[in-house]
Every structure is written in C-alpha cells, then in structure tokens.
Amino acid sequence: MKFCWTTIHVKSLEESILFYHEIIGLDIVNQFEGGPGMKIAMLGEPGNALIELIEQKGISQESKGISIGFEVPSIEKAMEHLRENGIAIKSGPFSPVPATTFFFVEDPDGLEVQIVQHG
C-alpha cells in the first residue's frame, strides 16, 4: 500500500495555491473542476504523496488537530523566505535533538504547517 495524498478543504483555492505553490514551493500537478461548486488542485511531486486542495461550497474547512510537514535544507533561509512573504512564524524554532530543528506556520485556513531541517 502506498500513501497517495492528504486532502485539505480550503476556503479559497486561489489563496491556498499561492501558499503551497508560490511560498512553500510545491508544483501544481493538476487543477480541475470536481463538479458543481467544487474546484480541486493537486500539488507536490508526481509519483510521491500529494496535497489535494478542495474548495467546495457548503463544506467545512475544519482541520484542527492535523498538521503537515515539509523538509528544507536550511531552517534560517526558510524562515526568512516565509517572513518576506508575510507568513508569521507561529512557534519555534525548536531543536529537540541536535540533528533536527523545526518551526510552525499556518496556511491560509489555519492548518498547522511544520518546516523541518534534518542534519
């Protein structure tokens, strides 16, 4: 069994694509209408687990208790990049073990996003 994607219900597909594509740096794999009042975008790297963003009228965007993580080569450069793009650091950076440092931000819908550097 292979993990294929995580679905996030969003208020605005446009705002979420801006965050995950322009700021986080994920590629847009596919974008399409999923039916009346539904827009979908798949982001990530083809062949790997993707993020599925769904904007649908009448569906809650509640994602409390869930977070997603992205690995970066430099925690300092990632923090600088996010701040330059108006994304506030929610908490951190933390280094629970010497080889791992991470911090948290929120996406446009308040989903917790962890940015981590290993090594």
C-alpha positions as CSV (number, residue, x, y, z in Angstrom):
1,M,0.0,0.0,0.0
2,K,1.3,3.4,-0.9
3,F,0.2,6.7,0.7
4,C,-1.0,8.9,-2.2
5,W,-2.3,12.2,-0.8
6,T,-3.7,14.3,2.0
7,T,-6.9,16.3,1.4
8,I,-7.3,19.8,2.8
9,H,-10.7,21.5,2.4
10,V,-10.0,25.2,1.9
11,K,-12.0,28.5,1.8
12,S,-10.1,29.8,-1.2
13,L,-8.3,27.6,-3.7
14,E,-6.5,30.6,-5.1
15,E,-5.1,31.7,-1.6
16,S,-4.1,28.1,-0.8
17,I,-2.4,27.6,-4.2
18,L,-0.5,30.8,-3.5
19,F,0.7,29.5,-0.2
20,Y,1.5,25.9,-1.2
21,H,2.9,26.7,-4.7
22,E,4.4,30.1,-4.5
23,I,5.6,30.2,-0.9
24,I,6.2,26.5,0.1
25,G,7.3,25.6,-3.5
26,L,5.1,22.6,-4.4
27,D,4.5,22.0,-8.1
28,I,0.9,22.1,-9.4
29,V,0.4,18.6,-10.7
30,N,-3.3,19.0,-11.7
31,Q,-6.1,21.5,-11.3
32,F,-9.7,20.9,-12.3
33,E,-13.4,21.4,-11.6
34,G,-14.7,18.5,-9.5
35,G,-18.3,19.2,-10.1
36,P,-20.8,22.0,-9.4
37,G,-19.3,24.4,-6.9
38,M,-16.1,22.3,-6.5
39,K,-12.5,23.2,-7.5
40,I,-9.6,20.8,-6.9
41,A,-5.8,21.2,-7.2
42,M,-3.2,18.5,-6.6
43,L,0.2,19.8,-5.6
44,G,3.5,18.0,-5.0
45,E,5.8,15.8,-7.0
46,P,4.2,13.3,-9.4
47,G,4.8,9.7,-8.1
48,N,5.1,10.9,-4.5
49,A,2.4,11.8,-1.9
50,L,0.5,14.9,-2.9
51,I,-1.6,17.5,-1.2
52,E,-5.2,17.7,-2.6
53,L,-6.8,21.1,-2.1
54,I,-10.6,21.2,-2.4
55,E,-12.7,24.4,-2.4
56,Q,-16.4,23.4,-2.2
57,K,-19.4,25.5,-1.4
58,G,-21.0,24.3,1.8
59,I,-18.1,22.1,3.1
60,S,-16.4,23.0,6.4
61,Q,-12.7,23.8,6.4
62,E,-12.1,22.5,9.9
63,S,-8.7,20.8,10.1
64,K,-7.9,21.1,13.8
65,G,-5.6,18.5,15.2
66,I,-3.8,17.9,11.9
67,S,-0.5,19.3,10.7
68,I,1.7,18.6,7.7
69,G,5.4,18.9,7.4
70,F,8.0,19.9,4.8
71,E,11.7,19.3,5.0
72,V,14.1,22.1,3.9
73,P,17.9,22.3,3.6
74,S,18.1,25.5,5.7
75,I,15.8,26.4,8.5
76,E,17.2,30.0,8.5
77,K,16.6,30.5,4.8
78,A,13.1,29.0,5.1
79,M,12.2,31.4,8.0
80,E,13.5,34.4,6.0
81,H,11.6,33.3,2.9
82,L,8.3,32.9,4.8
83,R,8.7,36.3,6.6
84,E,9.5,38.0,3.3
85,N,6.2,36.6,2.0
86,G,4.2,37.9,5.1
87,I,3.9,34.5,6.8
88,A,4.3,34.8,10.5
89,I,6.2,32.2,12.5
90,K,3.6,30.6,14.8
91,S,6.1,28.9,17.1
92,G,9.8,27.8,17.2
93,P,12.3,27.2,16.1
94,F,12.7,24.1,18.3
95,S,15.6,21.6,18.3
96,P,14.5,18.6,20.4
97,V,17.6,16.7,19.3
98,P,20.8,18.2,17.8
99,A,20.2,16.9,14.3
100,T,16.6,18.2,14.0
101,T,15.3,21.8,14.0
102,F,11.7,22.9,13.1
103,F,9.2,25.7,13.4
104,F,5.5,26.1,12.7
105,V,3.4,28.4,10.5
106,E,-0.2,28.3,9.4
107,D,-1.7,28.1,6.0
108,P,-4.5,30.4,4.8
109,D,-7.1,28.2,6.6
110,G,-5.2,27.9,9.9
111,L,-3.8,24.4,9.2
112,E,-0.5,24.0,11.1
113,V,2.5,23.5,8.8
114,Q,5.8,22.3,10.2
115,I,9.0,23.2,8.5
116,V,11.9,20.9,9.5
117,Q,15.6,20.7,8.8
118,H,17.4,17.4,9.5
119,G,21.2,17.1,9.9
